[in-house]
Amino acid sequence: MGIQSRPTVSSALVLDLYDGLVEQGFAFASDLEAMGTTREALLDVDHRPPATVVEALWQLAHQRGAPAHIGLLIGGRLHEGAKGVLSNLALTAATLREAILLFLEYLPVMSEIETIEAQNDPRGLKLVYGFRDAAHNHEAAIGRSMSAGITWASYLTGLAVRPVKAGFRQREVASPEPYRAIFGEDCEFGAGADYLVVSNEDLARPVLSSNQLVKNILLEKAASIRETLSRNGSVSQAVQTVIEDNLHRGGVTSAFVASQLEMSRQTLHRKLSAEGVNFTVLMSRVRQAKARYYLEKKHGNLEELSRLLGYSEPSAFYKAFKSWFDTTPRHLRPRGDVVTGSGQHQRVPAGHQQDDDS
């Protein structure tokens, strides 16, 4: 397995964000140069900038006084010159549902840091937006992704698509109007997750540019990129994946993970160290994310949650949870709220400092 110290994104994603911020007066050519790239480099569809470029652009925009809803403004416009492989693949789908599912299946081709989970809903399809690492989880970035989703749905079908309902974890919104203009009247703030519910009627709408032959070609391209990213992905990402897949079984130690990745425990620790992280931090990160997910779903009691998170005793889970969210599971469960302030800390719980804690 090769080592790639940082996750990447498509050049089209960065180009879309950068040009949008330039249009709004919050980014300049010198910014990209300071980040080690140029706009010309972003025109190369095979270029893969590090995800840190995206984070740095958002930070600069906020430092320069960008409004809180800047992400909605960027995502609410269609950039004809910033269509990557994934955007073009969506254009070939038969229906909006297929376009969405293709987008989700090959999401790493666009971004290795974003996540979108599709959940069945009686009204249609619920899309839950997030990030693999809390460090990238900016409200503006989430807003851009959600807004872009609605913009593209309307573009693909030639009709104004509005979600049945939209939810946002942020609680304090100066004005809900920019949100309602894009997502409709039913916007929930302070929700347990950032999500959109797309109706069955909209999901069934045909995509105007559907093309099976072109789709087959682009599917091969997307699959090739995804395979390359997986092969060259960072060791820390691979470790997180193994932990996520096996945590509920218990006994997930660094030795176990190393064996799954076909390397020695010493090699695993050395490679993680080269990426500036350790096994304990990754274990804590996965547990925190899963705890948040299970509580949003109001899933199980304390004992069951402890087991699902790989703790041998509920007391250990309880102590870890308080260190993550500065509160107890019971206080978060009633509304399924997620604490987004202190909840983003990556502190390792007291008593869980050893790499092989399970």
Salt bridges, closest charged atoms under 4 A:
ASP16 OD1 - ARG77 NH1 3.02
ASP16 OD2 - ARG144 NH2 3.08
ASP19 OD2 - ARG39 NH2 2.69
ASP19 OD2 - HIS79 NE2 2.72
GLU23 OE1 - ARG77 NE 3.05
ASP31 OD2 - ARG64 NH1 2.70
ASP46 OD1 - LYS221 NZ 3.41
GLU55 OE1 - HIS136 ND1 3.53
GLU80 OE1 - LYS83 NZ 2.82
GLU98 OE2 - LYS215 NZ 2.63
ASP121 OD1 - ARG123 NE 2.94
ASP133 OD2 - ARG285 NH1 3.74
GLU177 OE2 - ARG180 NH1 3.27
GLU188 OE1 - LYS165 NZ 3.86
ASP194 OD2 - ARG169 NE 3.00
GLU201 OE2 - ARG205 NH2 3.46
ASP202 OD1 - ARG205 NE 2.66
GLU227 OE2 - ARG231 NH1 3.75
GLU304 OE2 - HIS299 NE2 3.53
ASP326 OD1 - ARG347 NH2 3.32
ASP337 OD2 - ARG171 NH2 3.85
ASP337 OD2 - ARG335 NH1 2.82
ASP355 OD2 - HIS269 ND1 3.37
ASP356 OD2 - ARG265 NH2 3.31
ASP357 OD2 - HIS352 ND1 3.89
